[in-house]
């Protein structure tokens, strides 16, 4: 990182507010806090902008009537945060978080430690990929992970959806608003989605379902996907299937591995539980004897979560930014108490 001219150590070892994750949620929270004269450090392990930066074009971001390239949006957000005095630390991987009475410590892979009064986890999630040959080559050029973002590019065309759960079925229904035909490729002989959604999908005239079908290769020409190699799980027979675009919905993996042992509660899939979802039968988490957890607060007082890493988030750029702004306002209130 240093060889690339990236800043590898922060100016201080203690900050009122530290944000882990430099995507739309993290950077929005940071710039909101910095505008209120709170000293903020943002630690990002890769490139700023998160998954938004890897999106070819954001067509549903408010304020951009012609759409905006994901990488341009990310750069604008980074510059805006810097303009308000946010300190940015890039290419630094957080490996552990420990909490003490009134402060938290962030440990990096480089061996540095930074403490803070309030901490925001905004590390996002990553789309689970098939891992089949060619998939990586055509991401953004025929292979997509967000129907809301990229469905409109396929008006009047034929798209495939990989997956058989709630996300795959819901997004297939959404894609029928754009594509003329949606073919669902399901590796089992049944859906795992809710019965109501299953009925809607099976009754929809634009959706065809191919059961027991796996994609073994993504193929194309001129840098653009144009067909899939698929295999029938029952017979082993393979064929090539012409397609204009494919949407992969086989789940999301949150970036929360570094929180193991931190006391921050996650659900069965690893997404962070916040706010009223932490209170069960009137029983609060330890450490909350005197008050309820705030809206985006985790099971550890003073540690907040926003964006795709949070259980119940909508996995959209605009809403991630909104959660970041909300988190900053909650942190402002929390800092008054410590």
C-alpha distance (Angstrom), angle and dihedral (degrees) to the residues before:
residue distance angle dihedral
X1 . . .
X2 3.80 . .
X3 3.82 90.5 .
X4 3.80 88.5 57.3
X5 3.77 90.4 54.1
X6 3.80 93.6 -107.3
X7 3.78 120.4 145.9
X8 3.81 108.0 -108.7
X9 3.81 103.3 178.8
X10 3.78 130.9 44.2
X11 3.81 125.4 -121.5
X12 3.80 93.4 -117.6
X13 3.78 138.8 23.4
X14 3.82 95.1 -136.5
X15 3.82 130.4 48.9
X16 3.79 133.1 172.2
X17 3.82 88.4 -128.6
X18 3.80 132.3 21.4
X19 3.80 125.2 -174.7
X20 3.80 120.4 -159.4
X21 3.80 108.0 -156.3
X22 3.79 129.6 39.1
X23 3.79 102.2 -143.5
X24 3.83 126.5 113.3
X25 3.83 93.0 -70.7
X26 3.79 95.8 47.0
X27 3.80 97.9 42.7
X28 3.81 93.0 44.9
X29 3.81 91.1 51.3
X30 3.79 90.3 48.1
X31 3.79 96.4 50.1
X32 3.82 91.8 45.8
X33 3.80 90.7 52.1
X34 3.81 93.6 43.7
X35 3.80 91.0 52.7
X36 3.80 86.6 60.7
X37 3.81 90.8 53.3
X38 3.81 95.3 -103.1
X39 3.80 111.3 144.9
X40 3.81 107.0 -123.4
X41 3.79 135.1 -171.9
X42 3.82 120.2 -164.6
X43 3.81 117.3 -162.0
X44 3.82 116.2 -162.7
X45 3.80 124.2 178.8
X46 3.82 96.8 -158.2
X47 3.81 133.9 4.9
X48 3.78 122.8 -21.8
X49 3.80 115.8 -107.0
X50 3.79 99.3 49.9
X51 3.80 117.6 -141.9
X52 3.81 89.4 -19.2
X53 3.81 88.6 69.0
X54 3.80 90.1 56.3
X55 3.82 92.8 51.9
X56 3.79 112.3 102.5
X57 3.80 93.7 -141.9
X58 3.81 133.9 -0.6
X59 3.78 105.6 -147.1
X60 3.81 98.3 167.6
X61 3.80 100.7 52.5
X62 3.82 110.2 119.9
X63 3.80 113.3 -115.5
X64 3.81 97.0 29.9
X65 3.83 106.3 90.8
X66 3.82 92.2 175.3
X67 3.79 93.0 41.7
X68 3.79 124.9 -113.8
X69 3.80 133.2 -116.0
X70 3.78 109.7 -106.4
X71 3.78 92.9 -126.6
X72 3.82 91.7 50.7
X73 3.80 91.3 49.9
X74 3.80 90.2 50.4
X75 3.80 91.7 50.2
X76 3.82 91.8 49.2
X77 3.80 90.2 51.0
X78 3.81 91.6 49.0
X79 3.81 92.7 49.6
X80 3.79 91.3 47.5
X81 3.80 91.5 52.5
X82 3.81 91.1 49.1
X83 3.79 90.8 48.4
X84 3.80 89.6 61.7
X85 3.79 92.6 48.5
X86 3.80 102.1 -97.9
X87 3.80 111.3 159.2
X88 3.79 110.8 -132.5
X89 3.80 124.7 -157.1
X90 3.80 114.3 -172.0
X91 3.82 135.4 -169.5
X92 3.81 90.9 22.1
X93 3.78 117.1 128.0
X94 3.80 117.9 -148.8
X95 3.80 108.6 -141.1
X96 3.80 102.8 173.6
X97 3.80 143.5 14.4
X98 3.80 122.9 -157.8
X99 3.79 126.3 -175.1
X100 3.79 130.3 -152.1
X101 3.82 133.3 178.8
X102 3.79 99.4 -63.5
X103 3.76 104.6 -6.1
X104 3.79 143.2 52.3
X105 3.79 131.6 -142.1
X106 3.79 125.0 -144.2
X107 3.82 114.7 -156.1
X108 3.82 119.5 -158.4
X109 3.78 129.3 -155.0
X110 3.81 88.1 -115.1
X111 3.80 88.8 63.7
X112 3.81 97.1 -106.3
X113 3.81 122.0 136.6
X114 3.80 125.8 -153.8
X115 3.80 123.5 -175.4
X116 3.80 128.8 -157.1
X117 3.79 143.2 172.3
X118 3.81 93.8 -130.8
X119 3.79 127.6 25.9
X120 3.81 130.1 -165.0
X121 3.80 120.8 -160.2
X122 3.81 107.8 -153.9
X123 3.79 100.5 152.2
X124 3.80 95.2 134.6
X125 3.76 127.2 -153.7
X126 3.76 136.2 -89.2
X127 3.77 127.9 -128.3
X128 3.75 111.5 -111.4
X129 3.79 108.9 -118.6
X130 3.77 130.2 -152.1
X131 3.78 93.2 -129.3
X132 3.80 91.9 -141.2
X133 3.82 118.7 147.7
X134 3.81 113.2 -83.2
X135 3.80 96.0 18.8
X136 3.80 95.1 108.2
X137 3.83 91.8 44.2
X138 3.81 93.7 60.8
X139 3.80 102.4 39.6
X140 3.80 104.8 134.6
X141 3.81 90.0 9.8
X142 3.78 99.5 75.3
X143 3.81 101.5 -35.8
X144 3.81 114.0 89.1
X145 3.81 140.7 168.7
X146 3.83 101.7 -163.9
X147 3.81 123.4 60.2
X148 3.81 93.1 -173.7
X149 3.82 90.4 54.8
X150 3.80 101.5 40.0
X151 3.81 107.5 17.6
X152 3.84 93.6 91.9
X153 3.83 89.8 64.1
X154 3.82 89.0 67.9
X155 3.79 102.6 59.2
X156 3.79 110.1 157.9
X157 3.80 93.2 1.6
X158 3.81 139.1 111.3
X159 3.80 118.0 -103.3
X160 3.79 134.1 177.1
X161 3.79 127.0 -140.6
X162 3.80 119.5 -154.6
X163 3.80 115.2 -152.3
X164 3.78 141.0 48.9
X165 3.80 106.0 -137.3
X166 3.79 133.8 94.7
X167 3.81 95.0 -74.6
X168 3.80 94.0 48.4
X169 3.80 94.0 48.5
X170 3.81 95.3 43.1
X171 3.81 92.4 47.5
X172 3.81 90.9 47.0
X173 3.79 89.4 57.5
X174 3.80 90.0 48.4
X175 3.81 91.8 49.9
X176 3.81 91.2 57.7
X177 3.81 86.7 72.0
X178 3.81 87.7 67.6
X179 3.80 112.3 18.2
X180 3.79 121.9 63.2
X181 3.80 91.2 -140.7
X182 3.80 133.7 22.2
X183 3.80 119.9 -166.9
X184 3.79 115.4 -165.1
X185 3.80 116.0 -151.7
X186 3.81 109.1 -156.6
X187 3.81 120.1 -179.9
X188 3.81 93.3 -155.5
X189 3.80 128.4 57.8
X190 3.81 91.1 -113.0
X191 3.79 143.2 36.9
X192 3.80 122.3 -104.4
X193 3.82 91.2 -155.8
X194 3.80 126.0 108.2
X195 3.83 114.3 -73.7
X196 3.82 93.5 -116.5
X197 3.81 93.1 56.2
X198 3.81 91.3 43.8
X199 3.79 90.5 57.1
X200 3.80 92.1 50.1
X201 3.79 92.4 50.0
X202 3.79 95.6 46.3
X203 3.81 91.1 48.6
X204 3.80 95.6 47.5
X205 3.82 113.1 107.8
X206 3.83 93.6 -149.1
X207 3.81 95.7 52.7
X208 3.78 124.1 82.0
X209 3.82 119.4 -174.2
X210 3.79 122.2 -151.5
X211 3.80 109.8 -165.8
X212 3.82 125.9 -155.9
X213 3.79 89.8 21.5
X214 3.80 127.6 138.9
X215 3.79 129.8 -175.4
X216 3.80 110.0 -127.3
X217 3.82 99.4 175.4
X218 3.80 141.6 11.7
X219 3.81 112.2 -139.3
X220 3.78 135.5 -174.2
X221 3.78 149.2 139.3
X222 3.78 134.5 -120.3
X223 3.78 92.0 15.5
X224 3.83 93.0 -57.7
X225 3.80 129.0 105.8
X226 3.80 113.7 -118.2
X227 3.80 106.6 158.9
X228 3.80 146.1 16.2
X229 3.77 131.4 -139.0
X230 3.80 106.8 -135.9
X231 3.79 132.9 -174.5
X232 3.80 130.2 -151.5
X233 3.82 104.7 -130.9
X234 3.80 92.4 -151.6
X235 3.81 99.7 51.3
X236 3.80 102.5 19.3
X237 3.81 89.4 -128.7
X238 3.80 115.3 149.3
X239 3.79 130.8 -156.5
X240 3.79 139.8 168.4
X241 3.80 116.2 -110.9
X242 3.85 119.3 -159.7
X243 3.81 110.6 -134.2
X244 3.81 138.5 165.5
X245 3.79 96.5 -147.6
X246 3.79 141.8 -11.6
X247 3.80 131.1 -144.8
X248 3.80 117.9 -156.2
X249 3.82 115.6 -150.5
X250 3.78 108.2 166.9
X251 3.79 97.1 127.7
X252 3.78 144.3 -74.9
X253 3.78 128.2 -95.8
X254 3.82 115.3 -150.9
X255 3.79 119.3 -138.0
X256 3.80 94.9 -122.1
X257 3.81 104.9 115.8
X258 3.81 91.4 110.3
X259 3.83 90.3 61.3
X260 3.80 93.7 69.6
X261 3.79 107.8 127.5
X262 3.82 93.1 11.2
X263 3.80 95.9 107.8
X264 3.81 91.5 -118.9
X265 3.80 106.9 135.9
X266 3.78 120.6 -132.2
X267 3.79 131.8 -176.5
X268 3.80 124.9 -113.4
X269 3.82 90.6 -79.4
X270 3.80 94.5 49.1
X271 3.82 99.1 -104.2
X272 3.81 115.9 139.5
X273 3.82 117.6 -103.4
X274 3.81 115.0 -139.3
X275 3.79 143.9 178.8
X276 3.78 121.5 -11.8
X277 3.82 90.9 -0.6
X278 3.82 86.5 73.8
X279 3.81 93.0 60.7
X280 3.80 114.7 83.6
X281 3.81 122.4 -177.3
X282 3.79 89.1 -16.4
X283 3.81 92.2 -55.6
X284 3.80 115.0 129.3
X285 3.80 126.8 -155.5
X286 3.83 117.0 -94.0
X287 3.79 110.2 -80.5
X288 3.80 94.4 37.8
X289 3.81 99.2 86.5
X290 3.81 93.5 125.6
X291 3.81 101.2 39.2
X292 3.79 147.4 12.2
X293 3.81 119.1 -96.8
X294 3.81 111.4 -94.7
X295 3.81 120.0 -110.0
X296 3.83 97.4 -87.8
X297 3.81 97.4 20.1
X298 3.79 119.3 122.1
X299 3.81 129.2 -139.2
X300 3.82 87.9 -81.9
X301 3.83 111.8 73.8
X302 3.79 110.5 -117.1
X303 3.80 94.8 19.3
X304 3.81 113.6 106.6
X305 3.81 134.5 -176.3
X306 3.81 131.0 -152.4
X307 3.78 139.0 171.5
X308 3.78 130.1 14.7
X309 3.82 94.0 -17.3
X310 3.80 90.5 66.1
X311 3.81 122.0 89.7
X312 3.80 108.8 -114.1
X313 3.81 96.6 24.4
X314 3.81 117.7 137.4
X315 3.83 96.7 -129.5
X316 3.81 93.2 -127.5
X317 3.82 126.6 129.1
X318 3.81 95.0 -129.4
X319 3.79 93.9 49.6
X320 3.82 91.7 44.9
X321 3.80 88.8 55.6
X322 3.80 89.0 47.7
X323 3.80 91.5 52.2
X324 3.79 89.0 49.5
X325 3.80 91.2 54.5
X326 3.81 90.6 47.5
X327 3.80 91.2 49.0
X328 3.81 91.0 53.2
X329 3.80 91.2 53.3
X330 3.81 90.9 48.6
X331 3.80 90.8 48.6
X332 3.80 89.4 52.2
X333 3.80 89.6 56.7
X334 3.80 92.4 43.8
X335 3.82 93.2 51.6
X336 3.80 89.2 58.5
X337 3.81 88.4 65.3
X338 3.83 99.5 51.5
